Amino acid sequence: MATHYIPKDLKGETRILIIFSVKSLITTAAFGGVGLIFLLIFHSLGMDVLGVILLIIFALLGYGFGTIKIPKITGLPFTKNIEGDSMDDVIRRYLKYKSNRKVYSYTKEDK
């Protein structure tokens, strides 16, 4: 009698601290790092409250950037192609497309 591997669904177990997935934790930390720079700048100017507010705003933007999926908006035709993708995937594909300087053209040749 042979043994077989049964895959386990790990969807809920990949969460860190309940609300963070790995990707959202990384993007929150990265955007929070930018907010930390602003916090240090405003702390040196004596405006601690503004620095903390900017830190929180940047951390929330990072969390949203890592977790929010783009919805289909019927008024905007380009969202049909990117619905359900996360924002970082869309931006990564756009930058990859813009960095590729090749121009593809198709010409129909007559026989």
N, CA, C and O atoms as CSV, one atom per row, in Angstrom:
chain,resi,resn,atom,element,x,y,z
A,1,MET,N,N,0.843,-1.163,0.000
A,1,MET,CA,C,0.000,0.000,0.000
A,1,MET,C,C,0.900,1.242,0.000
A,1,MET,O,O,1.839,1.338,0.789
A,2,ALA,N,N,0.599,2.193,-0.898
A,2,ALA,CA,C,1.430,3.386,-1.053
A,2,ALA,C,C,0.839,4.541,-0.253
A,2,ALA,O,O,-0.368,4.605,-0.019
A,3,THR,N,N,1.711,5.444,0.156
A,3,THR,CA,C,1.254,6.656,0.833
A,3,THR,C,C,1.240,7.802,-0.168
A,3,THR,O,O,2.074,7.865,-1.071
A,4,HIS,N,N,0.305,8.685,0.000
A,4,HIS,CA,C,0.159,9.806,-0.921
A,4,HIS,C,C,0.188,11.113,-0.133
A,4,HIS,O,O,-0.323,11.210,0.982
A,5,TYR,N,N,0.801,12.099,-0.752
A,5,TYR,CA,C,0.873,13.422,-0.142
A,5,TYR,C,C,-0.444,14.151,-0.377
A,5,TYR,O,O,-0.898,14.247,-1.518
A,6,ILE,N,N,-1.051,14.655,0.659
A,6,ILE,CA,C,-2.277,15.436,0.554
A,6,ILE,C,C,-1.918,16.885,0.850
A,6,ILE,O,O,-1.489,17.205,1.959
A,7,PRO,N,N,-2.092,17.781,-0.153
A,7,PRO,CA,C,-1.729,19.184,0.079
A,7,PRO,C,C,-2.625,19.816,1.126
A,7,PRO,O,O,-3.813,19.508,1.223
A,8,LYS,N,N,-2.038,20.696,1.897
A,8,LYS,CA,C,-2.762,21.360,2.967
A,8,LYS,C,C,-3.044,22.803,2.557
A,8,LYS,O,O,-2.175,23.474,2.000
A,9,ASP,N,N,-4.242,23.273,2.830
A,9,ASP,CA,C,-4.602,24.648,2.521
A,9,ASP,C,C,-4.008,25.560,3.586
A,9,ASP,O,O,-4.401,25.501,4.751
A,10,LEU,N,N,-3.055,26.408,3.181
A,10,LEU,CA,C,-2.365,27.289,4.120
A,10,LEU,C,C,-2.816,28.735,3.999
A,10,LEU,O,O,-2.098,29.639,4.424
A,11,LYS,N,N,-3.982,28.970,3.432
A,11,LYS,CA,C,-4.415,30.335,3.168
A,11,LYS,C,C,-4.478,31.183,4.439
A,11,LYS,O,O,-3.982,32.309,4.441
A,12,GLY,N,N,-5.057,30.688,5.487
A,12,GLY,CA,C,-5.170,31.470,6.703
A,12,GLY,C,C,-3.918,31.447,7.555
A,12,GLY,O,O,-3.757,32.297,8.431
A,13,GLU,N,N,-3.021,30.487,7.321
A,13,GLU,CA,C,-1.843,30.351,8.155
A,13,GLU,C,C,-0.672,31.202,7.698
A,13,GLU,O,O,0.342,31.278,8.391
A,14,THR,N,N,-0.795,31.845,6.541
A,14,THR,CA,C,0.289,32.697,6.058
A,14,THR,C,C,0.154,34.123,6.570
A,14,THR,O,O,0.909,35.001,6.154
A,15,ARG,N,N,-0.771,34.362,7.444
A,15,ARG,CA,C,-0.965,35.692,8.009
A,15,ARG,C,C,-0.055,35.897,9.210
A,15,ARG,O,O,0.177,34.982,10.001
A,16,ILE,N,N,0.451,37.112,9.328
A,16,ILE,CA,C,1.295,37.490,10.453
A,16,ILE,C,C,0.529,38.547,11.234
A,16,ILE,O,O,0.077,39.532,10.650
A,17,LEU,N,N,0.376,38.368,12.513
A,17,LEU,CA,C,-0.357,39.310,13.359
A,17,LEU,C,C,-1.786,39.534,12.859
A,17,LEU,O,O,-2.295,40.654,12.925
A,18,ILE,N,N,-2.408,38.527,12.382
A,18,ILE,CA,C,-3.794,38.439,11.923
A,18,ILE,C,C,-4.093,39.284,10.682
A,18,ILE,O,O,-4.662,38.751,9.729
A,19,ILE,N,N,-3.741,40.566,10.643
A,19,ILE,CA,C,-4.131,41.403,9.507
A,19,ILE,C,C,-3.055,41.475,8.426
A,19,ILE,O,O,-3.362,41.852,7.295
A,20,PHE,N,N,-1.826,41.132,8.729
A,20,PHE,CA,C,-0.742,41.288,7.771
A,20,PHE,C,C,-0.440,39.983,7.048
A,20,PHE,O,O,-0.242,38.944,7.678
A,21,SER,N,N,-0.405,40.044,5.727
A,21,SER,CA,C,0.208,38.967,4.971
A,21,SER,C,C,1.691,39.329,4.863
A,21,SER,O,O,2.103,40.400,5.308
A,22,VAL,N,N,2.473,38.454,4.287
A,22,VAL,CA,C,3.910,38.737,4.186
A,22,VAL,C,C,4.143,39.967,3.314
A,22,VAL,O,O,4.948,40.836,3.651
A,23,LYS,N,N,3.426,40.034,2.181
A,23,LYS,CA,C,3.611,41.159,1.267
A,23,LYS,C,C,3.149,42.471,1.898
A,23,LYS,O,O,3.817,43.494,1.747
A,24,SER,N,N,2.017,42.456,2.601
A,24,SER,CA,C,1.536,43.699,3.201
A,24,SER,C,C,2.436,44.148,4.347
A,24,SER,O,O,2.574,45.348,4.584
A,25,LEU,N,N,3.047,43.210,5.059
A,25,LEU,CA,C,3.981,43.581,6.125
A,25,LEU,C,C,5.229,44.241,5.546
A,25,LEU,O,O,5.738,45.215,6.100
A,26,ILE,N,N,5.717,43.705,4.434
A,26,ILE,CA,C,6.910,44.282,3.797
A,26,ILE,C,C,6.612,45.679,3.255
A,26,ILE,O,O,7.410,46.597,3.448
A,27,THR,N,N,5.473,45.852,2.580
A,27,THR,CA,C,5.162,47.173,2.031
A,27,THR,C,C,4.853,48.177,3.131
A,27,THR,O,O,5.189,49.354,3.001
A,28,THR,N,N,4.214,47.729,4.220
A,28,THR,CA,C,3.968,48.630,5.345
A,28,THR,C,C,5.283,49.086,5.960
A,28,THR,O,O,5.436,50.260,6.299
A,29,ALA,N,N,6.238,48.163,6.109
A,29,ALA,CA,C,7.541,48.528,6.671
A,29,ALA,C,C,8.306,49.467,5.744
A,29,ALA,O,O,8.964,50.397,6.210
A,30,ALA,N,N,8.224,49.229,4.432
A,30,ALA,CA,C,8.941,50.085,3.484
A,30,ALA,C,C,8.363,51.503,3.477
A,30,ALA,O,O,9.109,52.479,3.553
A,31,PHE,N,N,7.053,51.614,3.388
A,31,PHE,CA,C,6.426,52.936,3.401
A,31,PHE,C,C,6.583,53.582,4.781
A,31,PHE,O,O,6.729,54.800,4.879
A,32,GLY,N,N,6.553,52.782,5.834
A,32,GLY,CA,C,6.784,53.305,7.175
A,32,GLY,C,C,8.196,53.847,7.327
A,32,GLY,O,O,8.423,54.802,8.070
A,33,GLY,N,N,9.148,53.238,6.623
A,33,GLY,CA,C,10.517,53.755,6.629
A,33,GLY,C,C,10.600,55.140,6.011
A,33,GLY,O,O,11.335,56.000,6.497
A,34,VAL,N,N,9.849,55.355,4.942
A,34,VAL,CA,C,9.789,56.691,4.342
A,34,VAL,C,C,9.140,57.669,5.317
A,34,VAL,O,O,9.593,58.804,5.467
A,35,GLY,N,N,8.085,57.220,5.970
A,35,GLY,CA,C,7.432,58.058,6.974
A,35,GLY,C,C,8.346,58.347,8.151
A,35,GLY,O,O,8.269,59.423,8.745
A,36,LEU,N,N,9.207,57.403,8.493
A,36,LEU,CA,C,10.162,57.600,9.580
A,36,LEU,C,C,11.165,58.692,9.237
A,36,LEU,O,O,11.583,59.453,10.110
A,37,ILE,N,N,11.549,58.772,7.974
A,37,ILE,CA,C,12.448,59.843,7.541
A,37,ILE,C,C,11.775,61.204,7.759
A,37,ILE,O,O,12.394,62.141,8.262
A,38,PHE,N,N,10.485,61.298,7.368
A,38,PHE,CA,C,9.748,62.540,7.596
A,38,PHE,C,C,9.599,62.826,9.083
A,38,PHE,O,O,9.670,63.981,9.504
A,39,LEU,N,N,9.391,61.780,9.880
A,39,LEU,CA,C,9.281,61.959,11.326
A,39,LEU,C,C,10.567,62.560,11.893
A,39,LEU,O,O,10.511,63.475,12.715
A,40,LEU,N,N,11.709,62.060,11.466
A,40,LEU,CA,C,12.985,62.583,11.949
A,40,LEU,C,C,13.212,64.026,11.506
A,40,LEU,O,O,13.740,64.843,12.261
A,41,ILE,N,N,12.807,64.326,10.273
A,41,ILE,CA,C,12.962,65.696,9.777
A,41,ILE,C,C,12.094,66.661,10.590
A,41,ILE,O,O,12.558,67.711,11.035
A,42,PHE,N,N,10.820,66.280,10.773
A,42,PHE,CA,C,9.926,67.169,11.510
A,42,PHE,C,C,10.242,67.202,13.005
A,42,PHE,O,O,9.945,68.189,13.677
A,43,HIS,N,N,10.840,66.131,13.531
A,43,HIS,CA,C,11.261,66.132,14.933
A,43,HIS,C,C,12.394,67.144,15.147
A,43,HIS,O,O,12.441,67.832,16.166
A,44,SER,N,N,13.297,67.221,14.176
A,44,SER,CA,C,14.390,68.187,14.303
A,44,SER,C,C,13.887,69.625,14.178
A,44,SER,O,O,14.527,70.552,14.676
A,45,LEU,N,N,12.739,69.814,13.512
A,45,LEU,CA,C,12.151,71.148,13.394
A,45,LEU,C,C,11.201,71.459,14.538
A,45,LEU,O,O,10.663,72.564,14.610
A,46,GLY,N,N,10.987,70.498,15.437
A,46,GLY,CA,C,10.126,70.720,16.586
A,46,GLY,C,C,8.649,70.473,16.322
A,46,GLY,O,O,7.806,70.879,17.121
A,47,MET,N,N,8.320,69.815,15.216
A,47,MET,CA,C,6.925,69.523,14.880
A,47,MET,C,C,6.691,68.014,14.953
A,47,MET,O,O,6.521,67.354,13.928
A,48,ASP,N,N,6.685,67.480,16.167
A,48,ASP,CA,C,6.566,66.042,16.367
A,48,ASP,C,C,5.215,65.494,15.918
A,48,ASP,O,O,5.148,64.404,15.351
A,49,VAL,N,N,4.149,66.233,16.164
A,49,VAL,CA,C,2.800,65.748,15.844
A,49,VAL,C,C,2.638,65.555,14.339
A,49,VAL,O,O,2.087,64.548,13.894
A,50,LEU,N,N,3.120,66.522,13.559
A,50,LEU,CA,C,3.034,66.412,12.107
A,50,LEU,C,C,3.860,65.224,11.607
A,50,LEU,O,O,3.442,64.525,10.684
A,51,GLY,N,N,5.009,64.998,12.201
A,51,GLY,CA,C,5.843,63.864,11.813
A,51,GLY,C,C,5.174,62.529,12.102
A,51,GLY,O,O,5.253,61.609,11.288
A,52,VAL,N,N,4.516,62.413,13.253
A,52,VAL,CA,C,3.815,61.174,13.602
A,52,VAL,C,C,2.630,60.960,12.669
A,52,VAL,O,O,2.366,59.833,12.248
A,53,ILE,N,N,1.913,62.035,12.343
A,53,ILE,CA,C,0.778,61.920,11.422
A,53,ILE,C,C,1.255,61.441,10.047
A,53,ILE,O,O,0.634,60.565,9.447
A,54,LEU,N,N,2.344,62.007,9.554
A,54,LEU,CA,C,2.884,61.560,8.261
A,54,LEU,C,C,3.370,60.119,8.321
A,54,LEU,O,O,3.211,59.378,7.352
A,55,LEU,N,N,3.955,59.711,9.433
A,55,LEU,CA,C,4.387,58.322,9.595
A,55,LEU,C,C,3.188,57.379,9.517
A,55,LEU,O,O,3.254,56.347,8.849
A,56,ILE,N,N,2.107,57.724,10.187
A,56,ILE,CA,C,0.900,56.883,10.158
A,56,ILE,C,C,0.295,56.857,8.759
A,56,ILE,O,O,-0.140,55.803,8.295
A,57,ILE,N,N,0.262,57.998,8.086
A,57,ILE,CA,C,-0.293,58.054,6.737
A,57,ILE,C,C,0.526,57.185,5.784
A,57,ILE,O,O,-0.043,56.428,4.999
A,58,PHE,N,N,1.841,57.285,5.844
A,58,PHE,CA,C,2.680,56.477,4.972
A,58,PHE,C,C,2.551,54.984,5.289
A,58,PHE,O,O,2.547,54.164,4.371
A,59,ALA,N,N,2.447,54.624,6.546
A,59,ALA,CA,C,2.274,53.212,6.909
A,59,ALA,C,C,0.939,52.689,6.397
A,59,ALA,O,O,0.867,51.559,5.913
A,60,LEU,N,N,-0.128,53.495,6.497
A,60,LEU,CA,C,-1.430,53.070,5.968
A,60,LEU,C,C,-1.412,52.951,4.449
A,60,LEU,O,O,-2.030,52.046,3.887
A,61,LEU,N,N,-0.706,53.862,3.783
A,61,LEU,CA,C,-0.560,53.750,2.328
A,61,LEU,C,C,0.181,52.470,1.951
A,61,LEU,O,O,-0.182,51.800,0.984
A,62,GLY,N,N,1.210,52.136,2.707
A,62,GLY,CA,C,1.951,50.902,2.443
A,62,GLY,C,C,1.100,49.673,2.664
A,62,GLY,O,O,1.168,48.717,1.892
A,63,TYR,N,N,0.294,49.694,3.723
A,63,TYR,CA,C,-0.595,48.560,3.982
A,63,TYR,C,C,-1.611,48.409,2.854
A,63,TYR,O,O,-1.867,47.300,2.386
A,64,GLY,N,N,-2.183,49.517,2.426
A,64,GLY,CA,C,-3.132,49.472,1.323
A,64,GLY,C,C,-2.489,49.034,0.027
A,64,GLY,O,O,-3.089,48.298,-0.756
A,65,PHE,N,N,-1.269,49.487,-0.200
A,65,PHE,CA,C,-0.530,49.123,-1.406
A,65,PHE,C,C,-0.275,47.620,-1.455
A,65,PHE,O,O,-0.268,47.029,-2.535
A,66,GLY,N,N,-0.069,47.003,-0.308
A,66,GLY,CA,C,0.227,45.574,-0.280
A,66,GLY,C,C,-0.988,44.679,-0.219
A,66,GLY,O,O,-0.875,43.491,-0.521
A,67,THR,N,N,-2.161,45.199,0.163
A,67,THR,CA,C,-3.315,44.332,0.345
A,67,THR,C,C,-4.482,44.611,-0.587
A,67,THR,O,O,-5.200,43.680,-0.952
A,68,ILE,N,N,-4.694,45.849,-0.981
A,68,ILE,CA,C,-5.885,46.191,-1.752
A,68,ILE,C,C,-5.754,45.707,-3.190
A,68,ILE,O,O,-4.736,45.920,-3.848
A,69,LYS,N,N,-6.793,45.062,-3.652
A,69,LYS,CA,C,-6.870,44.627,-5.044
A,69,LYS,C,C,-7.630,45.684,-5.840
A,69,LYS,O,O,-8.503,46.361,-5.296
A,70,ILE,N,N,-7.310,45.827,-7.103
A,70,ILE,CA,C,-7.939,46.837,-7.940
A,70,ILE,C,C,-9.289,46.310,-8.414
A,70,ILE,O,O,-9.358,45.228,-8.996
A,71,PRO,N,N,-10.364,47.063,-8.171
A,71,PRO,CA,C,-11.691,46.609,-8.602
A,71,PRO,C,C,-11.947,46.934,-10.069
A,71,PRO,O,O,-11.228,47.725,-10.679
A,72,LYS,N,N,-12.981,46.313,-10.622
A,72,LYS,CA,C,-13.393,46.650,-11.981
A,72,LYS,C,C,-14.342,47.836,-11.894
A,72,LYS,O,O,-15.386,47.766,-11.246
A,73,ILE,N,N,-13.968,48.920,-12.550
A,73,ILE,CA,C,-14.796,50.114,-12.589
A,73,ILE,C,C,-15.323,50.224,-14.014
A,73,ILE,O,O,-14.545,50.373,-14.956
A,74,THR,N,N,-16.627,50.152,-14.171
A,74,THR,CA,C,-17.208,50.093,-15.518
A,74,THR,C,C,-16.974,51.366,-16.319
A,74,THR,O,O,-16.957,51.316,-17.549
A,75,GLY,N,N,-16.796,52.494,-15.661
A,75,GLY,CA,C,-16.555,53.750,-16.371
A,75,GLY,C,C,-15.144,53.871,-16.918
A,75,GLY,O,O,-14.897,54.677,-17.816
A,76,LEU,N,N,-14.226,53.092,-16.398
A,76,LEU,CA,C,-12.833,53.135,-16.854
A,76,LEU,C,C,-12.509,51.834,-17.572
A,76,LEU,O,O,-12.443,50.784,-16.933
A,77,PRO,N,N,-12.306,51.876,-18.886
A,77,PRO,CA,C,-12.131,50.630,-19.638
A,77,PRO,C,C,-10.833,49.873,-19.316
A,77,PRO,O,O,-10.797,48.651,-19.467
A,78,PHE,N,N,-9.777,50.554,-18.880
A,78,PHE,CA,C,-8.520,49.856,-18.623
A,78,PHE,C,C,-8.574,48.982,-17.373
A,78,PHE,O,O,-7.725,48.107,-17.205
A,79,THR,N,N,-9.551,49.199,-16.496
A,79,THR,CA,C,-9.635,48.369,-15.292
A,79,THR,C,C,-10.145,46.970,-15.590
A,79,THR,O,O,-10.057,46.086,-14.738
A,80,LYS,N,N,-10.677,46.757,-16.790
A,80,LYS,CA,C,-11.129,45.419,-17.176
A,80,LYS,C,C,-9.948,44.449,-17.231
A,80,LYS,O,O,-10.095,43.269,-16.910
A,81,ASN,N,N,-8.788,44.943,-17.633
A,81,ASN,CA,C,-7.612,44.088,-17.780
A,81,ASN,C,C,-6.860,43.872,-16.476
A,81,ASN,O,O,-6.103,42.908,-16.360
A,82,ILE,N,N,-7.048,44.740,-15.496
A,82,ILE,CA,C,-6.258,44.644,-14.270
A,82,ILE,C,C,-7.095,44.356,-13.037
A,82,ILE,O,O,-6.578,44.414,-11.921
A,83,GLU,N,N,-8.379,44.047,-13.207
A,83,GLU,CA,C,-9.227,43.818,-12.043
A,83,GLU,C,C,-8.753,42.600,-11.265
A,83,GLU,O,O,-8.418,41.568,-11.848
A,84,GLY,N,N,-8.728,42.727,-9.960
A,84,GLY,CA,C,-8.329,41.631,-9.091
A,84,GLY,C,C,-6.828,41.547,-8.842
A,84,GLY,O,O,-6.399,40.760,-7.998
A,85,ASP,N,N,-6.026,42.322,-9.538
A,85,ASP,CA,C,-4.580,42.330,-9.321
A,85,ASP,C,C,-4.244,43.323,-8.224
A,85,ASP,O,O,-4.940,44.323,-8.050
A,86,SER,N,N,-3.184,43.050,-7.488
A,86,SER,CA,C,-2.782,44.001,-6.464
A,86,SER,C,C,-2.021,45.156,-7.109
A,86,SER,O,O,-1.503,45.038,-8.219
A,87,MET,N,N,-1.967,46.263,-6.394
A,87,MET,CA,C,-1.392,47.484,-6.956
A,87,MET,C,C,0.089,47.327,-7.288
A,87,MET,O,O,0.554,47.868,-8.291
A,88,ASP,N,N,0.832,46.598,-6.466
A,88,ASP,CA,C,2.252,46.450,-6.742
A,88,ASP,C,C,2.501,45.629,-8.001
A,88,ASP,O,O,3.467,45.886,-8.720
A,89,ASP,N,N,1.644,44.639,-8.284
A,89,ASP,CA,C,1.788,43.871,-9.516
A,89,ASP,C,C,1.529,44.733,-10.745
A,89,ASP,O,O,2.235,44.617,-11.747
A,90,VAL,N,N,0.523,45.594,-10.671
A,90,VAL,CA,C,0.201,46.469,-11.798
A,90,VAL,C,C,1.334,47.450,-12.058
A,90,VAL,O,O,1.720,47.658,-13.208
A,91,ILE,N,N,1.864,48.046,-11.018
A,91,ILE,CA,C,2.956,49.008,-11.186
A,91,ILE,C,C,4.222,48.312,-11.685
A,91,ILE,O,O,4.941,48.859,-12.521
A,92,ARG,N,N,4.495,47.113,-11.179
A,92,ARG,CA,C,5.660,46.351,-11.640
A,92,ARG,C,C,5.544,46.014,-13.121
A,92,ARG,O,O,6.525,46.137,-13.855
A,93,ARG,N,N,4.363,45.590,-13.577
A,93,ARG,CA,C,4.176,45.288,-14.997
A,93,ARG,C,C,4.282,46.540,-15.851
A,93,ARG,O,O,4.826,46.491,-16.954
A,94,TYR,N,N,3.765,47.673,-15.354
A,94,TYR,CA,C,3.854,48.926,-16.100
A,94,TYR,C,C,5.305,49.366,-16.261
A,94,TYR,O,O,5.713,49.771,-17.349
A,95,LEU,N,N,6.085,49.290,-15.187
A,95,LEU,CA,C,7.498,49.674,-15.275
A,95,LEU,C,C,8.271,48.737,-16.194
A,95,LEU,O,O,9.165,49.175,-16.918
A,96,LYS,N,N,7.935,47.457,-16.168
A,96,LYS,CA,C,8.588,46.496,-17.064
A,96,LYS,C,C,8.229,46.802,-18.512
A,96,LYS,O,O,9.078,46.704,-19.397
A,97,TYR,N,N,6.976,47.172,-18.757
A,97,TYR,CA,C,6.538,47.533,-20.097
A,97,TYR,C,C,7.236,48.802,-20.572
A,97,TYR,O,O,7.667,48.873,-21.723
A,98,LYS,N,N,7.355,49.805,-19.702
A,98,LYS,CA,C,7.998,51.062,-20.084
A,98,LYS,C,C,9.503,50.904,-20.282
A,98,LYS,O,O,10.102,51.620,-21.085
A,99,SER,N,N,10.120,49.967,-19.551
A,99,SER,CA,C,11.565,49.786,-19.703
A,99,SER,C,C,11.911,49.044,-20.984
A,99,SER,O,O,13.046,49.128,-21.454
A,100,ASN,N,N,10.968,48.329,-21.551
A,100,ASN,CA,C,11.190,47.621,-22.802
A,100,ASN,C,C,11.003,48.614,-23.943
A,100,ASN,O,O,9.878,49.022,-24.232
A,101,ARG,N,N,12.081,48.997,-24.581
A,101,ARG,CA,C,12.033,50.044,-25.612
A,101,ARG,C,C,11.697,49.495,-26.999
A,101,ARG,O,O,11.655,50.258,-27.964
A,102,LYS,N,N,11.463,48.219,-27.114
A,102,LYS,CA,C,11.166,47.634,-28.420
A,102,LYS,C,C,9.772,48.051,-28.865
A,102,LYS,O,O,8.857,48.199,-28.055
A,103,VAL,N,N,9.636,48.235,-30.159
A,103,VAL,CA,C,8.336,48.565,-30.739
A,103,VAL,C,C,7.956,47.412,-31.648
A,103,VAL,O,O,8.687,47.066,-32.576
A,104,TYR,N,N,6.816,46.830,-31.374
A,104,TYR,CA,C,6.340,45.724,-32.184
A,104,TYR,C,C,5.282,46.235,-33.132
A,104,TYR,O,O,4.356,46.941,-32.734
A,105,SER,N,N,5.431,45.871,-34.391
A,105,SER,CA,C,4.412,46.266,-35.366
A,105,SER,C,C,4.115,45.069,-36.250
A,105,SER,O,O,4.981,44.232,-36.504
A,106,TYR,N,N,2.911,45.005,-36.700
A,106,TYR,CA,C,2.479,43.918,-37.539
A,106,TYR,C,C,2.027,44.479,-38.861
A,106,TYR,O,O,1.186,45.376,-38.918
A,107,THR,N,N,2.591,43.945,-39.926
A,107,THR,CA,C,2.164,44.347,-41.256
A,107,THR,C,C,1.707,43.106,-41.993
A,107,THR,O,O,2.387,42.080,-42.007
A,108,LYS,N,N,0.565,43.222,-42.590
A,108,LYS,CA,C,0.016,42.082,-43.321
A,108,LYS,C,C,0.595,42.111,-44.714
A,108,LYS,O,O,0.471,43.104,-45.432
A,109,GLU,N,N,1.225,41.027,-45.091
A,109,GLU,CA,C,1.833,40.941,-46.414
A,109,GLU,C,C,0.878,40.234,-47.350
A,109,GLU,O,O,0.262,39.231,-46.990
A,110,ASP,N,N,0.762,40.756,-48.531
A,110,ASP,CA,C,-0.089,40.145,-49.549
A,110,ASP,C,C,0.667,39.031,-50.236
A,110,ASP,O,O,1.880,39.103,-50.428
A,111,LYS,N,N,-0.076,37.993,-50.605
A,111,LYS,CA,C,0.566,36.862,-51.302
A,111,LYS,C,C,0.422,36.987,-52.780
A,111,LYS,O,O,0.900,36.129,-53.522
